[in-house]
Amino acid sequence: MSTADAILSVDLVSKQFDVSAPWLNRVLERKPRLFVKAVNEVSFSIPRGSCFSIVGESGCGKSTVARLVTGLYSTSAGEIRFGPGTAGRAVRVQMIFQDPQSSLNPRWRVGDIIAEPIREMKLRKTENETRERVEDLLRIVGLAADDVAKFPHEFSGGQRQRISIARALASEPELLVCDEPTSALDVSVQAQILNLMRRLQQELGLTYLFISHDLSVVRHMSDTIAVMYLGRIVEMAPAEVLFTAPQHPYSQLLLGTIPDIHAPNRDRSPQTGEPPSPLDPPPGCTFHPRCPLADARCSREDPVLRAHGRASVSCHAVAEGRAPALDRKDT
Amino acid sequence: MMLRSAISPENLGTATAPPVLEVSNLTVEFPTRHGTLTAIDDVSMRIEPGEILGVVGESGAGKSITGLAVLGLLETPGRIAGGEIHVAGHRVDTLSEDELTKVRGSEMGAIFQDPLTALNPLFSIGAQLVETIRLHTGLSKEGARDRALHLLREVGIPAPEERLKQFPHQFSGGMRQRVVIALALAAEPGLIIADEPTTALDVSIQAQITTLLRRLCKEHRTGIMLVTHDMGVIAETADRVAVMYSGRMVETGRVEDVIHDPQHPYTKGLMAAIPSLHDRVEILTQIDGSMPRLNTRPAGCAFNPRCSVAGPRCRLDRPEMVAAGRNRAACFLHDGGTQ
């Protein structure tokens, strides 16, 4: 992927968390220090105006990547670079969180919640202009201008997520990091929020880094998708390519096991096994204990992300041509 | 509404054993200081042996309350204000708490969303299984232990002998849910109420659990009421589905029919709102607004403010369940056609 027009490039970024026992316990019980590698040498770049998604199961490190990009965590290794912003300023990044119940201050009025970034960054000169901007933002996300005086609890879950989106847009960001923005919402409301996000992307030229465990939502939103497993990207491909011809055995497992409402009661043979503990990841390819194609090399050697067709895959079996091609077009 | 109207046409004449669950005209109310809230309003359903009925709806639609009412686990001040619940031919909604305790576990089992809170963290898995088995079967300690081993093997837990001695925190989420399923199966109940059994689990584990539920249901002829908000899980697991909206059932039918040919405007909207895995559309069909809260439910059909085909009659009268295509739906579109 060319990085020339990238709004964000993440280069071999890792994040370790220290989960050691307290100092005294370590001394008395001779426990070693313990680290979790939540994100392990992850690289990707996001072209301006596109939607890049990261999918994976809980604990794979996808939310950690989101927090690294927004600066809520500092990196342990590697580099995160932003491209040049428009109008000569740095790229502004904002985040939308999963649960609007806990990401909005219950004691603040909606008007103040949305105005905070505007006041903080001095984006408008007078209080009047700020109020106008807040009312505009409310209208953009499909709420009424007179909602400014209400408190978050007066809104439904979907409306609250609209408020979070309005707050995120208040600082005129170019890159929005969305961490499971619709996971707490019901299906009929989820569709409203996804449509709103798509419309905003087109109207405001936003770039999205989209984090989700829901593959159908990701398919709907994304241009490019990265599949993460135990802190690593195992496959990265354009959405169409990943969904029609997943190459990594884990991508195939994920796509094969998601319930598909358009194929009710289809026979499935779910793969056995569970993700191993990130505290004690298996040597070599971390997926090898669950992988049907694993051989001796997989349990010894780390695979690296390599281009295969239009996708990048991190798998020895795919590199050696041992992996069967899977075409999901007919299923 | 006639009591028999809850029977779906495909089941007529085939039932020899009584249905494992028959709910007729169930109404559940919550008296509050600001008036009585009706959480479940005139809901009827029935589950045959070996059948999985999926109950689907958005949060607050009343699907969990239906499950809790069947189990007799409604929290006060909630109460059953009308209707009857029969489990394996016996009426259970009028039983005393003592009698209910005997029925629960032996005739109906429960699987809840979070397996960590369903298990006691202070006792080993073995102790909890043996206690439950002995309570319902009167087996000896050794007999109960053998049965516990058998159950763990049955739900696919490797090395059950060692696992019996372990505590809930030593199990992963998926394994814990298997233990909860083993507990629910302990006395071989004819009916299992599974309330969001896979919601707390990752997709790859979710598939293992739904496959297990399906296998157990077919092998033991257990009837399962699968309560979930996830249409995908229903599509993969259930035989029939009941769609709930704001305390009422709006549509029921075979899973394929409801998914491919929904009849109620709400079900139609719901199916179209789910992003597809197969092709990408620019704009998803959305149902504007959100489900009304219990205290602001509109007159007539509860869906009428969000419905694109609502007419004057929808704002006045409440539609009853009538035959609609191959399904049954509560909508005036199918009841005389005049909205």
Interface residues (C-beta under 8 A of the other chain):
Chain A: E57 S58 S156 G157 G158 Q159 D186 V187 S188 V189 Q190 A191 Q192 L194 N195 R198 H213 L215 S216 V217 R219 H220 A239 E240 F243 L253 L254 L255 T257 I258 P259 D260 I261 H262 A263 P264 N265 R266 R268 S269 P270 Q271 T272 E274 P275
Chain B: E58 S59 S172 G174 M175 D202 V203 S204 I205 Q206 A207 Q208 T210 T211 H229 D230 M231 G232 V233 A235 E236 T237 D239 V255 E256 I259 G269 L270 M271 A273 I274 P275 S276 L277 H278 R280 V281 E282 I283 L284 T285 Q286 I287 D288 S290 M291
